[in-house]
Amino acid sequence: MADLLQFLVSGITVGAVYALLALGFTIIFNASDVVNFAQGEFVMLGGMITVFALAAGLPLGLAALIAIVLTAGIGVLLNKLAIEPARGAPVVSLIIITIGASIFIQGVAQIVFDKQIHRYPGISGDAPLRFAGATILPQSLWVIFGATAVFVALWLFFTRTLTGRAVLATANNRLAAALVGINTRYIMTLSFGLSAAIGALAGLLITPITLTSYDVGIPLALKGFAAAMLGGLGNPFGALVGGLLLGVLEALTAGYISSQYKDAVAFIVIIGVLFVMPQGLFGRKSTERV
C-alpha cells in the first residue's frame, strides 16, 4: 500500500507539470488552431533562467519573476516573428514552424547557458515529508499547488473577464470575433505570452525535483501534447485531467513494470487516443454541415 501511495504521489507531481504544459497547448490551440511544439522550450527557459539568475545572486522570488517575464516575452516574439507572418498558411506549415522554433530556442539556450544539468534548492527546502509510509518532497506540494492555482486563475480569467471572453470568442470563430470589434491579433499575442508564462512557471517549479538542462524541452513538449490529446485538445479541464492521468500512468508503469518503459507511455497514449477516441476524454466531437 505504501508503494502504491508513493507511485501516486510521484505521478501526480509529474502529472501536474504535464497538465501545465497541456494548458499551454490548449490556450494557443484555442486562439489559433496551432499546436505549438515549442511549449516544452518555455518550460526549459523557466528553469534555466531561474538557475542563472540565482547564480547571479538574485533572490528566488525575483529570479522566478524575471524567468516568467522573459519567457513570456519570448513567446510573444515567437508569435510576432514566426506565426503571425505565416498567418493563412496551412496548419501543418505552422506546426512545422513551431518545431523549427523549438530547435532554434534549444540551440540558442545551449550557447547562452551551457550543456550542464542544473537544479536549485526547493522553495521550502529539500527535507522530505512522510505520510502513510510514503515520502513527499515539499517541492511536490508546490508543483501541485501551482498547477491548481493556474487552472483556477485561467477559469476565472475566461469566465469573469471581458478579455478572457474575447479569447473564447476568437477560439470559437475568429472571423466573427473580428467583425464584432475584437482585436484578434492582440488575442493571439496574449495567448502566446500567457502560454509561455505558464510554461516558465512549470519549469521553475519542477527544476528542484527533476533538474533541467538546455535539451529537456522536446521530451516535455511531447508529454504535454499527449496529455492535451488525452484530455481533449482545446479543453482546459481536459488538459488538467489528462496531465494528471498521464503522470500517474507513467509512475505506475515505472513502479510495477519497468522504468525503461516509462517514456513509452506518452506515445502509447497518443496512438490510443488517435485510434479509439480522437476527441479525447472531454473533447467535443466536431460536426460539419454540408
N, C-alpha and C positions, 0 to 999 in steps of 0.2 A: 504493500500500500504506500509506503514511504517513497519507493522508487517511482511509482506512478505519479504521485504528487510532485516529485522532483521534475519529472519529464513535463508535466503540465505547466509548472511554473516557468521552466526554460522555454517551452513552446509559446506560452502567452507573451513572454518578454520579447522574443524574436518576432512573434506574430504581430505585436504592436507596432514594430518598425515596418513590417511588410504592409500593415494597414495604413501607416502614414504615407508610404510610397504609393499604395493603391489610391489613396485620396488625391495625391498629386496627379496621378494619371487621370483620375476622374474629372478633376477640375478643368484640366486642359482639353480633355476629350469632349466634355460638355460644351465648352466655349468654341471649339474649333474643329471637332471631329478628327483631331490629330492624336495619335498615340506617341507620346514623347519619350523616346528611349534614352534621352539624356537625363531623365529623372534621377537615375542612380548616381550620376555625377554631382548632382546637388547635395546628395547625402554625403558623398566623399568630401566635397568642398566644405560642408558644415563642420565635419570632424577635423579636417586638415587645417583650416583657417584658425579654428579654436586652439589646436595644438600649438601652432606657431605664434599665435597671439599670447598664449600663456607663457611660451618660452621667452617672449619679449618682455615679460614682467607685468603684463596686464592682469587684473583680477578676472576671475572666471565669468562673472556676470557681464562685464564689459567685453570680454573676448567672445562670449556667446552672442551678444548683440551685434558686434562687428561681423561675425561669421554669417548671421542671418541676413543682415542688411546687404553685405557684399554679394552673397549668393543670390538674393532676390534681384539685385542689380544685374547679375549675370543672366538670370532668367529673362529679365526684360530685354537685355541686349540680344539674347537668342531669338526672341520673337521679332525684334525690330530689324536685325541684320540678316536673319535666315528664313524665318517663317513668313513674315509679312510681305517681303518682296516676291515670294513664291505663291502668294495667295491666288487661287484659281487653278493651280497645278493639281494633278491627280493626287489623291490621298496617299497612294503608295510613294510618290515622289517626296511628299512632305515627311513621311515616316523615314525614308532614306536620309533626308536632310538631318533629322534628329539623331540618327545613328552616326552620321558623319560628325555632327556637333559633339556627340559623346566622345568619339575617338579624339577629336581636336582638344576638348577640355582635358581629357586624360593626359594627352601629350604635353600640354602646357603645364599641368599640375606637376608632372614629372620633372620639368625644368625649374619651375618656380619653387617647388618644395624639395623633395628628394625621393629616393626609392625605398626608404626605410619604413618599417612598421611602427606606428606610434599609438600611444594612449596617454591618458592623464587620469588623476585620481577621481573617483566618483564624487558627485555633489555632496553626498552625506557620508563620505568615507568608504572604505573597502571592507570593513568588518562585516562578515556575513550574519544574517539573522536566521534563527532556526524556528521552524513552525511544523509541528506534527511529523517530525523526522526529516523534513526537507530543509535544504539550505537556500536562502533567498538573499541575494545581494541587494543592498539598499538602492543601488542604481536601477535595478529591475523595477522597483516600485516607481521611480521617477519616469522610466520609459512608459510604463502602463498609464501613469497619471498624465503624462504628456500627450499620449495618443487619445485618451479620453477627453482631455481639455480641448484639443484641436477639433475633435469631432463635434463637441458641444458648441464651440465657438463658430464653426462652419454652419451648423444647423441654425444658430441664431442669426448669423450673417445672411443666409439665404432666405430665411423666413421672416425676419423682422426689419430688414433694411431695404431701402429702395435700390441701392447698388446691387445687393445680392439678388433681388428680384429681377434686376436688369440682366444679370448673368444668366439666370434661369430662362428669361425670355429669349436671350441670344442663343442659348443652347437649344431651345425648342424650335425657333425659326429665325435665323439671322436676318433674312430679308425683311420680314415683318417687323422685327425689332428696330431695324434701321429706319423703316418707314414711319414708325411712331416716335422717332427722335432719339433713340438710344444710340450712343456713340459706340458702335461695335468694335472699332479699332482700340478704343480705350479699354473695353471689356476684355479683349484679347490680351492686351499688355498687362492688365491687372491679374488675369488668370495665370499667366506665366510667372509673374512676380510672386504671387501668392503660393503657387505650386513649388517654386524654388525655395521660398522661405520655409515651407513645411518640410521639404527635403532636408534643408540645413538643420532644422530643429531635430529631425530624426537622427542625423549624423552626429550631432554633438551630444545627444543623449545616449546613443549606443556605443560610442567610442570607448568609454571606460570599461565596457564589457567585452566587445568583440574586436577591439583595436581597429585601426584604419591605416590605409596607405593610398597611393595615387591610383591603384588599379582595382579598387573594390566596387566601383560604380556599376560596371556592366553586369556582374552577377546579381547585384542588388536590384537593378532595373528589371531583370528577368523574373526575379522573385516577386517584385511588386506588380509586374504585369500579370503574372499567374494569379496573384491574389485578387487583382481587379477583375480578371475574367471569371474567376470562381464565384465572386460575389455578384457579378453583373456589371460589365464595363459601363460607366456613366452613373452608377447608383452609389452615393456616398455611404449609405448604411451597408450596402453590399460590400463596399471596399473594406469597411471595418471588420465585418464578419469574415470575409474571405481572407483577410490578412491573419486574423487570429486562428482560423481553421488551418491555414497553410502552415503556420508556425507550429501548431500542436501536432499536425501530421508529420512534419519533419522531425520533431523531438521524439515522437513515439517510434518512428522508423529507425532513428539512430539508437534509441534505447533498447528496442525489442528485436530488431533485425540486425542492422549493421550501420555504423556511421558512414560507411562507404557509399551507401545508397541514399543518404540524406538529401544531397543536392539533386538527385534524380526526381524527387517528389514533385518539384515545381513543374518539370517538363511533363510528367505523367498527368498532373492536374490540367495543364494546358491541352494536352491531347484528349483527355477525358471530357473536358468541357466542350471542345470543338465537336466531338462525336455524339455526346449524349445530350447536352443542354447548351447549345451555343449562346443562349441569352444569359447564362449563369444562374445562380440561385435566386437573385432578386431582380434580374434584368427583365425588361418588358419585351414581349415578342413584337417584332416590327411587322406592320401590315402596309401594303401599298395599294392604292386604288388605281385601277386601270380602266 
